[in-house]
Amino acid sequence: MARFLTIAVCQTGPIQRSASRAETVGRLVHLLEKAAAAGAEIVVFPEMALTTFFPRWRIDDTAEIESFFERSMPGPVTQSLYDAAARLKVGFALGYSELVQEDGRTRRFNTMDLVGPDGGFIGRYRKMHVPGSSEPEAGTTTHLERRYFEPGNLGFPVFDYCGVRVGMAICNDRRWPETYRMLCLNGAEVVLLGYNTPLLLDEAPALAHLRMFHNHLPMQAGAYQNTLWVAAAAKAGLEDGQALIGGSCIIAPTGEIAAQALSLDDEVIVHRADLDLITTCRKVNFDFALYRRPDQYRLIAEQV
Ligand code: CDV
């Protein structure tokens, strides 16, 4: 029997620092409702979808830093999104900043949770490739993710979502071939991804015109080379004075962009993903069972 999954990417426009969590969650519920009305079976929201992208600032006050983090999911404010998922029977992947007591200490991760169509927790991913620095560096765009987050400690897990194997990735992860390769090796058929990407980087003004190309290039290559569906949601537009790119998209295992957002605002794009295309692409080009064998790679390593 043919297998399909209708995927919606819910891009958001900017989420200003002045926006309350309740206001932002209301926006996400509205997007989820639009996605459900369009037939979506699963939805992906951006990285850090509940707040502004605060690592653009150096903040020293612990209470102020922690105000951007969630201590439990769902919490009192986010509960309505989970209730909406259960009401609409559409699950979602949601990026947020996670504060957790683990190994006897407070830890902070840039996280994405997968929630089922019953509103129940399915699985968690913590961003592995945490970019930027912990202190502002002269001549570079202030991007202090490493000040606020430690790298993920969960690897690249893959979860069962209504019979479909789903993995997650967050922003800078999408630029690394390891991300798709690990998810593919772990059995993923669909990768859900969220990002916040500044339009301008002080350290590379000459590359500014390639920003969107470099957004799509690794995701299309990752999808093609690992025969996966990739669905990526941007937080876009002018957020607290910083321009973030849009370009949210759904990419087929052929590497083609099947759907793409056109705005820099709240926008839903939907595509009915043919999961059998994965098998077709593997037959045509990528017989992983034949080539992804340790002895095969040893042979290649000896030849180089
Ligand atoms: N949020 C991110 O991880 N952003 C990075 C920027 C810093 C380059 C990205 O790869 O889009």
Boltz pocket constraint, residues with backbone or C-beta under 6 A from the ligand:
constraints:
  - pocket:
      binder: B
      contacts: [[A, 47], [A, 129], [A, 131], [A, 132], [A, 143], [A, 170], [A, 171], [A, 172], [A, 173], [A, 175], [A, 195], [A, 196], [A, 197], [A, 198]]
      max_distance: 6.0
